[in-house]
């Protein structure tokens, strides 16, 4: 599995290779409000993307090719102040391209009450989930 990490916005340039298994981009945006930095640590069972800190309204992304077996999962811890929460930021069975809210570019705003995913149908971050 190839993992690419960057600290700026991703381009919408994707190519299909292999088993019609497109590269997927996960974007995380700090939407905590106010001056709060977001500390986070994302990983899968095979890849650890490291501990990081994002400034208010900042963003970060990573890219990967989901497994042809349908079992790719990335999970993250998110913390600010004295708060600590966990969330599966990419679950292939939930986020695969043809799922109801599936995506090849999965954008998430991290809010105090939980992460909200970009709804590609209306352009709003209104597909919200509770913390794990």
N, C-alpha and C positions, 0 to 999 in steps of 0.2 A: 504494500500500500504506500503510495507517495503522499507525503504531507508537505504542504507549502505554507509558510507563515509570513505575514507582512503586517505593517503598522499603518497602512493607509487603505483607502477604499479600493475594492476589487473592480476590475473591468468586467463587463458582461460578455466576455469572449470565451466561449466554451467550445470544446471539440469533442466529438464522440469517438471513442476508440474501443477496441476489444469487443466485448459482448454487449455493445450498445449500452455501455455503462458510463454515463457522462461524469466528468469531474464536477464535484459539488463544492460550493463555497458557503461557509458559515460566517456571517458578520454579526459581531456583538457591539452594541452601542450603549454607553453609559447614560441612562435616562433617570438617574436617582434624584435629580433636582438639586439645586443649590451648588455649593462648592465641594460636594463629596466625591473623592476619588473612589474608583471601584477596583478592589483587589480581586483577582480571579486566577484560577488554575484549571486548565482543561486537559483532558487526556482520554485515551481509549484504552482497550486492553493491551494494545501494541505500541502506542505512541503517547509520550508525555510531552505536552507543549509548554510546560514550565509555569512558574509563578510570574505573574505580571501585574502591573498597576496601570489603570486607564484614567486619564483626567476627566473631569466633568464634560459631558457631551462628546467625548472622544469615541473612537471606534477602532476595532481590530478585526482581522479576518484570518481564516485559515482555509486551505483547500485540500481535498483528498478525492480519491476514487472509491466509492462505496463498494463493498464486497459483492461479488456476483451471487453469493449465497444469501444475501438479504439480512445479514446480522451486524452491520456496522453501527456502532454506538460511541458517541463522544459525550462525556459528562464533565461538568464544571462545578467548582466551588466558587461562590461569590461572597465577598465580605466588604463591609464598610462600617465604620464606628465599631460597635460591639456586636453587630449582626453577622451571622454566618449562615448561608443557605447553599443548597445543592440543587442542580437541575441537569437533566439529560438534554443537552443543547442540540444533539442530533441523534435521533433514533430512526433507523432505516424503515422500520415498519410504520412509523408515523409520518416521516418526512420524505419518503421516496417520491420521485417526480409525479407519479400519477395518483397519489393519495389526495384526499379532499383538499388539504392545505399543503400539499407536497411542493417541493422546490428543488431547483439546482443552485439557486442563490437564496439561502435561508437567512433572512435578516431578523435579528432579535433586539428589542430594546429591553434592557434590564432595569426594572422598576422595583421600588421597595416592596410592593405587594406581590411581585412575581414577574417572570419574563413574558413579554408579548411579542408575537411573531407578526411579520408583515403579511397582510392578507393581499395576495396578488390580484384578487377580484376588485377590491376597492381602494387599494393603495394606503390603507390605514393599518396601524399596529394594533389590531383589535382581536387577534387570536391569542388570548391570554391563558396562562396555565398557573396553577399553584406551585410553590416550591415542592421539591421531592420530600 
